[in-house]
Amino acid sequence: MTTPISPIGSTPAPAAAGGGDGGLRKAAEAFEAVILRQLMASMRQAKLGEDIFGSSATDNFREMADAKTADSIAAMRQFGIADMVERQFRSQLGAGGGGIQ
């Protein structure tokens, strides 16, 4: 079995997190990123003032910037959501004999 190549500047190899399954780690980070994107979108909807430069193009670029920011924050694993998801699925994999692939 081969190990996926991690991008430069990312966290250490999955083995350092207590297992050799990089797919579970990436899925947990992706889940955290989705939650963070939703959080950021909700914050953007609570506008406190009128946006004088607002347009649909500006909104699109803000959404892309928010998505990239959410991905970066999730990769840092500072919120702990990915860690909890990964820990929960690892315990289920250990008890169930590896039913999820």
N, CA, C and O atoms as CSV, one atom per row, in Angstrom:
chain,resi,resn,atom,element,x,y,z
A,1,MET,N,N,0.843,-1.175,0.000
A,1,MET,CA,C,0.000,0.000,0.000
A,1,MET,C,C,0.889,1.239,0.000
A,1,MET,O,O,1.891,1.275,0.714
A,2,THR,N,N,0.547,2.230,-0.770
A,2,THR,CA,C,1.332,3.451,-0.833
A,2,THR,C,C,0.685,4.535,0.016
A,2,THR,O,O,-0.514,4.501,0.292
A,3,THR,N,N,1.503,5.492,0.421
A,3,THR,CA,C,1.025,6.603,1.219
A,3,THR,C,C,0.843,7.805,0.312
A,3,THR,O,O,1.706,8.081,-0.522
A,4,PRO,N,N,-0.280,8.539,0.457
A,4,PRO,CA,C,-0.466,9.718,-0.398
A,4,PRO,C,C,0.573,10.782,-0.081
A,4,PRO,O,O,1.016,10.914,1.060
A,5,ILE,N,N,0.953,11.537,-1.101
A,5,ILE,CA,C,1.929,12.607,-0.946
A,5,ILE,C,C,1.196,13.822,-0.403
A,5,ILE,O,O,0.184,14.249,-0.960
A,6,SER,N,N,1.711,14.373,0.682
A,6,SER,CA,C,1.067,15.542,1.273
A,6,SER,C,C,1.680,16.806,0.683
A,6,SER,O,O,2.863,16.824,0.340
A,7,PRO,N,N,0.871,17.872,0.563
A,7,PRO,CA,C,1.398,19.121,0.004
A,7,PRO,C,C,2.412,19.755,0.944
A,7,PRO,O,O,2.433,19.480,2.144
A,8,ILE,N,N,3.248,20.605,0.373
A,8,ILE,CA,C,4.278,21.298,1.144
A,8,ILE,C,C,3.594,22.206,2.158
A,8,ILE,O,O,2.620,22.891,1.848
A,9,GLY,N,N,4.125,22.194,3.376
A,9,GLY,CA,C,3.588,23.057,4.414
A,9,GLY,C,C,2.401,22.468,5.149
A,9,GLY,O,O,1.801,23.148,5.982
A,10,SER,N,N,2.047,21.241,4.870
A,10,SER,CA,C,0.923,20.639,5.566
A,10,SER,C,C,1.386,20.012,6.859
A,10,SER,O,O,2.565,20.077,7.210
A,11,THR,N,N,0.451,19.402,7.566
A,11,THR,CA,C,0.762,18.769,8.831
A,11,THR,C,C,1.589,17.520,8.587
A,11,THR,O,O,1.672,17.063,7.447
A,12,PRO,N,N,2.213,16.942,9.632
A,12,PRO,CA,C,3.037,15.750,9.467
A,12,PRO,C,C,2.254,14.581,8.902
A,12,PRO,O,O,1.031,14.628,8.772
A,13,ALA,N,N,2.988,13.534,8.572
A,13,ALA,CA,C,2.382,12.349,7.973
A,13,ALA,C,C,1.275,11.790,8.853
A,13,ALA,O,O,1.314,11.976,10.069
A,14,PRO,N,N,0.283,11.106,8.273
A,14,PRO,CA,C,-0.834,10.578,9.049
A,14,PRO,C,C,-0.401,9.655,10.177
A,14,PRO,O,O,-1.121,9.535,11.168
A,15,ALA,N,N,0.744,9.003,10.064
A,15,ALA,CA,C,1.196,8.107,11.119
A,15,ALA,C,C,1.406,8.865,12.418
A,15,ALA,O,O,1.264,8.296,13.500
A,16,ALA,N,N,1.745,10.152,12.319
A,16,ALA,CA,C,1.947,10.948,13.527
A,16,ALA,C,C,0.636,11.205,14.257
A,16,ALA,O,O,0.643,11.530,15.444
A,17,ALA,N,N,-0.484,11.065,13.564
A,17,ALA,CA,C,-1.788,11.301,14.178
A,17,ALA,C,C,-2.347,10.043,14.813
A,17,ALA,O,O,-3.463,10.067,15.331
A,18,GLY,N,N,-1.613,8.956,14.789
A,18,GLY,CA,C,-2.068,7.755,15.452
A,18,GLY,C,C,-2.588,6.700,14.502
A,18,GLY,O,O,-3.232,5.750,14.947
A,19,GLY,N,N,-2.335,6.827,13.221
A,19,GLY,CA,C,-2.807,5.835,12.283
A,19,GLY,C,C,-2.186,6.036,10.930
A,19,GLY,O,O,-1.538,7.053,10.680
A,20,GLY,N,N,-2.377,5.074,10.052
A,20,GLY,CA,C,-1.792,5.168,8.740
A,20,GLY,C,C,-2.793,5.492,7.656
A,20,GLY,O,O,-2.453,5.436,6.474
A,21,ASP,N,N,-4.028,5.831,8.022
A,21,ASP,CA,C,-5.057,6.089,7.029
A,21,ASP,C,C,-5.165,7.584,6.762
A,21,ASP,O,O,-5.827,8.307,7.507
A,22,GLY,N,N,-4.514,8.045,5.697
A,22,GLY,CA,C,-4.566,9.459,5.349
A,22,GLY,C,C,-5.913,9.874,4.801
A,22,GLY,O,O,-6.260,11.054,4.859
A,23,GLY,N,N,-6.688,8.931,4.266
A,23,GLY,CA,C,-8.002,9.256,3.709
A,23,GLY,C,C,-8.978,9.711,4.775
A,23,GLY,O,O,-9.752,10.643,4.556
A,24,LEU,N,N,-8.946,9.065,5.921
A,24,LEU,CA,C,-9.832,9.451,7.018
A,24,LEU,C,C,-9.474,10.835,7.528
A,24,LEU,O,O,-10.352,11.645,7.826
A,25,ARG,N,N,-8.201,11.097,7.627
A,25,ARG,CA,C,-7.733,12.408,8.095
A,25,ARG,C,C,-8.180,13.504,7.128
A,25,ARG,O,O,-8.668,14.550,7.555
A,26,LYS,N,N,-8.015,13.265,5.840
A,26,LYS,CA,C,-8.416,14.264,4.840
A,26,LYS,C,C,-9.923,14.471,4.831
A,26,LYS,O,O,-10.396,15.598,4.682
A,27,ALA,N,N,-10.678,13.390,4.989
A,27,ALA,CA,C,-12.135,13.501,5.026
A,27,ALA,C,C,-12.581,14.297,6.242
A,27,ALA,O,O,-13.502,15.109,6.146
A,28,ALA,N,N,-11.941,14.074,7.383
A,28,ALA,CA,C,-12.279,14.816,8.597
A,28,ALA,C,C,-11.966,16.301,8.419
A,28,ALA,O,O,-12.744,17.154,8.847
A,29,GLU,N,N,-10.835,16.615,7.791
A,29,GLU,CA,C,-10.485,18.010,7.533
A,29,GLU,C,C,-11.470,18.641,6.552
A,29,GLU,O,O,-11.852,19.801,6.712
A,30,ALA,N,N,-11.879,17.884,5.544
A,30,ALA,CA,C,-12.846,18.410,4.580
A,30,ALA,C,C,-14.185,18.695,5.259
A,30,ALA,O,O,-14.842,19.688,4.948
A,31,PHE,N,N,-14.592,17.823,6.188
A,31,PHE,CA,C,-15.831,18.037,6.925
A,31,PHE,C,C,-15.732,19.305,7.767
A,31,PHE,O,O,-16.672,20.099,7.809
A,32,GLU,N,N,-14.599,19.497,8.435
A,32,GLU,CA,C,-14.399,20.710,9.229
A,32,GLU,C,C,-14.437,21.942,8.331
A,32,GLU,O,O,-14.992,22.970,8.718
A,33,ALA,N,N,-13.855,21.850,7.145
A,33,ALA,CA,C,-13.860,22.986,6.213
A,33,ALA,C,C,-15.277,23.335,5.784
A,33,ALA,O,O,-15.603,24.514,5.641
A,34,VAL,N,N,-16.123,22.335,5.578
A,34,VAL,CA,C,-17.516,22.591,5.198
A,34,VAL,C,C,-18.230,23.342,6.321
A,34,VAL,O,O,-18.954,24.305,6.069
A,35,ILE,N,N,-18.022,22.898,7.552
A,35,ILE,CA,C,-18.651,23.576,8.688
A,35,ILE,C,C,-18.155,25.015,8.795
A,35,ILE,O,O,-18.943,25.926,9.050
A,36,LEU,N,N,-16.855,25.224,8.603
A,36,LEU,CA,C,-16.307,26.573,8.681
A,36,LEU,C,C,-16.826,27.455,7.551
A,36,LEU,O,O,-17.064,28.644,7.761
A,37,ARG,N,N,-17.006,26.897,6.361
A,37,ARG,CA,C,-17.589,27.674,5.252
A,37,ARG,C,C,-18.999,28.128,5.601
A,37,ARG,O,O,-19.366,29.274,5.344
A,38,GLN,N,N,-19.792,27.228,6.187
A,38,GLN,CA,C,-21.153,27.580,6.577
A,38,GLN,C,C,-21.142,28.667,7.651
A,38,GLN,O,O,-21.962,29.584,7.616
A,39,LEU,N,N,-20.225,28.567,8.592
A,39,LEU,CA,C,-20.092,29.567,9.641
A,39,LEU,C,C,-19.745,30.927,9.049
A,39,LEU,O,O,-20.330,31.945,9.421
A,40,MET,N,N,-18.793,30.936,8.129
A,40,MET,CA,C,-18.378,32.195,7.505
A,40,MET,C,C,-19.503,32.785,6.654
A,40,MET,O,O,-19.681,34.003,6.622
A,41,ALA,N,N,-20.261,31.930,5.965
A,41,ALA,CA,C,-21.385,32.416,5.162
A,41,ALA,C,C,-22.448,33.050,6.054
A,41,ALA,O,O,-23.032,34.075,5.702
A,42,SER,N,N,-22.695,32.434,7.209
A,42,SER,CA,C,-23.668,33.003,8.142
A,42,SER,C,C,-23.197,34.354,8.673
A,42,SER,O,O,-23.996,35.275,8.846
A,43,MET,N,N,-21.905,34.465,8.928
A,43,MET,CA,C,-21.370,35.743,9.406
A,43,MET,C,C,-21.480,36.815,8.320
A,43,MET,O,O,-21.754,37.977,8.621
A,44,ARG,N,N,-21.269,36.432,7.074
A,44,ARG,CA,C,-21.368,37.403,5.971
A,44,ARG,C,C,-22.802,37.892,5.788
A,44,ARG,O,O,-23.025,39.034,5.385
A,45,GLN,N,N,-23.776,37.027,6.084
A,45,GLN,CA,C,-25.177,37.422,5.919
A,45,GLN,C,C,-25.600,38.453,6.945
A,45,GLN,O,O,-26.524,39.227,6.693
A,46,ALA,N,N,-24.952,38.481,8.087
A,46,ALA,CA,C,-25.278,39.436,9.145
A,46,ALA,C,C,-24.549,40.747,8.874
A,46,ALA,O,O,-23.644,41.126,9.617
A,47,LYS,N,N,-24.938,41.427,7.824
A,47,LYS,CA,C,-24.284,42.677,7.439
A,47,LYS,C,C,-24.680,43.779,8.418
A,47,LYS,O,O,-25.857,43.961,8.729
A,48,LEU,N,N,-23.682,44.503,8.891
A,48,LEU,CA,C,-23.935,45.576,9.832
A,48,LEU,C,C,-24.081,46.927,9.135
A,48,LEU,O,O,-24.504,47.907,9.748
A,49,GLY,N,N,-23.738,46.969,7.885
A,49,GLY,CA,C,-23.852,48.209,7.128
A,49,GLY,C,C,-24.044,47.891,5.652
A,49,GLY,O,O,-24.000,46.734,5.234
A,50,GLU,N,N,-24.256,48.944,4.877
A,50,GLU,CA,C,-24.452,48.757,3.442
A,50,GLU,C,C,-23.099,48.693,2.758
A,50,GLU,O,O,-22.213,49.499,3.040
A,51,ASP,N,N,-22.943,47.728,1.854
A,51,ASP,CA,C,-21.697,47.560,1.115
A,51,ASP,C,C,-21.741,48.440,-0.120
A,51,ASP,O,O,-22.456,48.139,-1.076
A,52,ILE,N,N,-20.974,49.533,-0.107
A,52,ILE,CA,C,-21.045,50.487,-1.218
A,52,ILE,C,C,-20.409,49.944,-2.495
A,52,ILE,O,O,-20.726,50.406,-3.591
A,53,PHE,N,N,-19.508,48.960,-2.358
A,53,PHE,CA,C,-18.861,48.386,-3.533
A,53,PHE,C,C,-19.451,47.024,-3.879
A,53,PHE,O,O,-18.874,46.288,-4.679
A,54,GLY,N,N,-20.568,46.686,-3.301
A,54,GLY,CA,C,-21.141,45.352,-3.469
A,54,GLY,C,C,-21.637,45.084,-4.880
A,54,GLY,O,O,-22.263,45.933,-5.516
A,55,SER,N,N,-21.342,43.883,-5.349
A,55,SER,CA,C,-21.852,43.411,-6.633
A,55,SER,C,C,-21.822,41.889,-6.608
A,55,SER,O,O,-21.267,41.291,-5.687
A,56,SER,N,N,-22.411,41.270,-7.608
A,56,SER,CA,C,-22.397,39.805,-7.641
A,56,SER,C,C,-20.975,39.281,-7.842
A,56,SER,O,O,-20.630,38.217,-7.327
A,57,ALA,N,N,-20.149,40.019,-8.586
A,57,ALA,CA,C,-18.754,39.595,-8.782
A,57,ALA,C,C,-17.990,39.653,-7.467
A,57,ALA,O,O,-17.218,38.748,-7.152
A,58,THR,N,N,-18.205,40.715,-6.703
A,58,THR,CA,C,-17.557,40.836,-5.401
A,58,THR,C,C,-18.002,39.711,-4.479
A,58,THR,O,O,-17.188,39.138,-3.755
A,59,ASP,N,N,-19.281,39.398,-4.504
A,59,ASP,CA,C,-19.801,38.304,-3.677
A,59,ASP,C,C,-19.170,36.970,-4.060
A,59,ASP,O,O,-18.839,36.162,-3.193
A,60,ASN,N,N,-19.005,36.746,-5.356
A,60,ASN,CA,C,-18.382,35.497,-5.809
A,60,ASN,C,C,-16.936,35.391,-5.330
A,60,ASN,O,O,-16.501,34.336,-4.869
A,61,PHE,N,N,-16.201,36.492,-5.445
A,61,PHE,CA,C,-14.810,36.470,-4.993
A,61,PHE,C,C,-14.712,36.305,-3.481
A,61,PHE,O,O,-13.801,35.641,-2.987
A,62,ARG,N,N,-15.641,36.903,-2.748
A,62,ARG,CA,C,-15.651,36.725,-1.291
A,62,ARG,C,C,-15.938,35.275,-0.928
A,62,ARG,O,O,-15.325,34.730,-0.009
A,63,GLU,N,N,-16.863,34.651,-1.641
A,63,GLU,CA,C,-17.165,33.241,-1.378
A,63,GLU,C,C,-15.951,32.358,-1.650
A,63,GLU,O,O,-15.667,31.438,-0.882
A,64,MET,N,N,-15.234,32.635,-2.739
A,64,MET,CA,C,-14.027,31.857,-3.033
A,64,MET,C,C,-12.947,32.092,-1.983
A,64,MET,O,O,-12.265,31.156,-1.565
A,65,ALA,N,N,-12.793,33.342,-1.560
A,65,ALA,CA,C,-11.806,33.642,-0.526
A,65,ALA,C,C,-12.185,32.976,0.796
A,65,ALA,O,O,-11.321,32.459,1.505
A,66,ASP,N,N,-13.474,32.989,1.125
A,66,ASP,CA,C,-13.929,32.334,2.353
A,66,ASP,C,C,-13.699,30.826,2.291
A,66,ASP,O,O,-13.323,30.217,3.293
A,67,ALA,N,N,-13.921,30.216,1.120
A,67,ALA,CA,C,-13.700,28.774,0.970
A,67,ALA,C,C,-12.226,28.433,1.162
A,67,ALA,O,O,-11.893,27.452,1.827
A,68,LYS,N,N,-11.349,29.240,0.584
A,68,LYS,CA,C,-9.903,29.008,0.742
A,68,LYS,C,C,-9.484,29.204,2.191
A,68,LYS,O,O,-8.681,28.434,2.718
A,69,THR,N,N,-10.022,30.228,2.831
A,69,THR,CA,C,-9.717,30.474,4.241
A,69,THR,C,C,-10.197,29.318,5.110
A,69,THR,O,O,-9.484,28.885,6.015
A,70,ALA,N,N,-11.395,28.820,4.843
A,70,ALA,CA,C,-11.933,27.689,5.611
A,70,ALA,C,C,-11.063,26.451,5.421
A,70,ALA,O,O,-10.812,25.721,6.380
A,71,ASP,N,N,-10.602,26.204,4.200
A,71,ASP,CA,C,-9.712,25.066,3.947
A,71,ASP,C,C,-8.406,25.211,4.722
A,71,ASP,O,O,-7.904,24.244,5.296
A,72,SER,N,N,-7.862,26.420,4.735
A,72,SER,CA,C,-6.597,26.660,5.444
A,72,SER,C,C,-6.761,26.488,6.947
A,72,SER,O,O,-5.904,25.895,7.603
A,73,ILE,N,N,-7.854,27.002,7.496
A,73,ILE,CA,C,-8.099,26.872,8.931
A,73,ILE,C,C,-8.302,25.405,9.295
A,73,ILE,O,O,-7.797,24.943,10.318
A,74,ALA,N,N,-9.042,24.669,8.461
A,74,ALA,CA,C,-9.272,23.246,8.731
A,74,ALA,C,C,-7.969,22.458,8.674
A,74,ALA,O,O,-7.779,21.521,9.448
A,75,ALA,N,N,-7.070,22.829,7.762
A,75,ALA,CA,C,-5.785,22.136,7.656
A,75,ALA,C,C,-4.922,22.369,8.890
A,75,ALA,O,O,-4.101,21.520,9.237
A,76,MET,N,N,-5.098,23.513,9.560
A,76,MET,CA,C,-4.348,23.782,10.788
A,76,MET,C,C,-4.903,23.006,11.975
A,76,MET,O,O,-4.219,22.839,12.985
A,77,ARG,N,N,-6.146,22.528,11.856
A,77,ARG,CA,C,-6.801,21.712,12.885
A,77,ARG,C,C,-6.856,22.422,14.238
A,77,ARG,O,O,-6.591,21.814,15.276
A,78,GLN,N,N,-7.197,23.696,14.219
A,78,GLN,CA,C,-7.267,24.481,15.449
A,78,GLN,C,C,-8.630,24.392,16.135
A,78,GLN,O,O,-8.711,24.582,17.348
A,79,PHE,N,N,-9.694,24.110,15.399
A,79,PHE,CA,C,-11.025,24.062,15.988
A,79,PHE,C,C,-11.302,22.731,16.678
A,79,PHE,O,O,-12.101,22.672,17.613
A,80,GLY,N,N,-10.653,21.670,16.229
A,80,GLY,CA,C,-10.824,20.369,16.864
A,80,GLY,C,C,-11.949,19.528,16.298
A,80,GLY,O,O,-12.140,18.390,16.726
A,81,ILE,N,N,-12.697,20.060,15.349
A,81,ILE,CA,C,-13.812,19.305,14.767
A,81,ILE,C,C,-13.279,18.103,14.015
A,81,ILE,O,O,-13.796,16.996,14.168
A,82,ALA,N,N,-12.251,18.307,13.202
A,82,ALA,CA,C,-11.675,17.204,12.427
A,82,ALA,C,C,-11.097,16.136,13.349
A,82,ALA,O,O,-11.215,14.942,13.074
A,83,ASP,N,N,-10.477,16.565,14.434
A,83,ASP,CA,C,-9.913,15.600,15.389
A,83,ASP,C,C,-11.005,14.736,16.019
A,83,ASP,O,O,-10.838,13.527,16.177
A,84,MET,N,N,-12.131,15.374,16.378
A,84,MET,CA,C,-13.230,14.606,16.975
A,84,MET,C,C,-13.840,13.622,15.977
A,84,MET,O,O,-14.132,12.476,16.320
A,85,VAL,N,N,-14.029,14.082,14.742
A,85,VAL,CA,C,-14.600,13.202,13.718
A,85,VAL,C,C,-13.661,12.033,13.449
A,85,VAL,O,O,-14.092,10.882,13.367
A,86,GLU,N,N,-12.378,12.340,13.313
A,86,GLU,CA,C,-11.389,11.287,13.056
A,86,GLU,C,C,-11.330,10.287,14.209
A,86,GLU,O,O,-11.269,9.078,13.986
A,87,ARG,N,N,-11.350,10.793,15.430
A,87,ARG,CA,C,-11.295,9.919,16.609
A,87,ARG,C,C,-12.529,9.013,16.676
A,87,ARG,O,O,-12.423,7.829,16.999
A,88,GLN,N,N,-13.702,9.583,16.367
A,88,GLN,CA,C,-14.933,8.797,16.405
A,88,GLN,C,C,-14.897,7.677,15.362
A,88,GLN,O,O,-15.242,6.536,15.669
A,89,PHE,N,N,-14.488,7.987,14.151
A,89,PHE,CA,C,-14.459,6.960,13.119
A,89,PHE,C,C,-13.354,5.938,13.347
A,89,PHE,O,O,-13.520,4.763,13.020
A,90,ARG,N,N,-12.228,6.374,13.904
A,90,ARG,CA,C,-11.169,5.408,14.219
A,90,ARG,C,C,-11.638,4.402,15.258
A,90,ARG,O,O,-11.327,3.215,15.160
A,91,SER,N,N,-12.396,4.875,16.266
A,91,SER,CA,C,-12.897,3.951,17.284
A,91,SER,C,C,-13.905,2.988,16.673
A,91,SER,O,O,-13.942,1.818,17.052
A,92,GLN,N,N,-14.724,3.458,15.736
A,92,GLN,CA,C,-15.686,2.574,15.069
A,92,GLN,C,C,-14.972,1.580,14.165
A,92,GLN,O,O,-15.390,0.426,14.060
A,93,LEU,N,N,-13.905,2.014,13.514
A,93,LEU,CA,C,-13.131,1.091,12.672
A,93,LEU,C,C,-12.455,0.023,13.507
A,93,LEU,O,O,-12.382,-1.138,13.105
A,94,GLY,N,N,-11.962,0.415,14.667
A,94,GLY,CA,C,-11.290,-0.545,15.543
A,94,GLY,C,C,-12.271,-1.562,16.118
A,94,GLY,O,O,-11.943,-2.743,16.233
A,95,ALA,N,N,-13.482,-1.108,16.481
A,95,ALA,CA,C,-14.474,-2.011,17.071
A,95,ALA,C,C,-15.168,-2.856,16.017
A,95,ALA,O,O,-15.541,-4.001,16.276
A,96,GLY,N,N,-15.344,-2.285,14.818
A,96,GLY,CA,C,-16.088,-2.989,13.778
A,96,GLY,C,C,-15.239,-3.838,12.864
A,96,GLY,O,O,-15.777,-4.534,12.003
A,97,GLY,N,N,-13.959,-3.805,13.018
A,97,GLY,CA,C,-13.092,-4.626,12.184
A,97,GLY,C,C,-12.786,-4.031,10.830
A,97,GLY,O,O,-12.389,-4.748,9.911
A,98,GLY,N,N,-12.969,-2.711,10.691
A,98,GLY,CA,C,-12.589,-2.053,9.436
A,98,GLY,C,C,-13.637,-2.140,8.361
A,98,GLY,O,O,-13.310,-2.413,7.206
A,99,GLY,N,N,-14.905,-1.913,8.707
A,99,GLY,CA,C,-15.978,-2.000,7.731
A,99,GLY,C,C,-16.001,-0.838,6.750
A,99,GLY,O,O,-16.535,-0.982,5.650
A,100,ILE,N,N,-15.440,0.306,7.114
A,100,ILE,CA,C,-15.444,1.475,6.223
A,100,ILE,C,C,-14.126,1.515,5.471
A,100,ILE,O,O,-13.058,1.321,6.052
A,101,GLN,N,N,-14.214,1.771,4.159
A,101,GLN,CA,C,-12.986,1.829,3.367
A,101,GLN,C,C,-12.897,3.067,2.582
A,101,GLN,O,O,-11.922,3.271,1.859
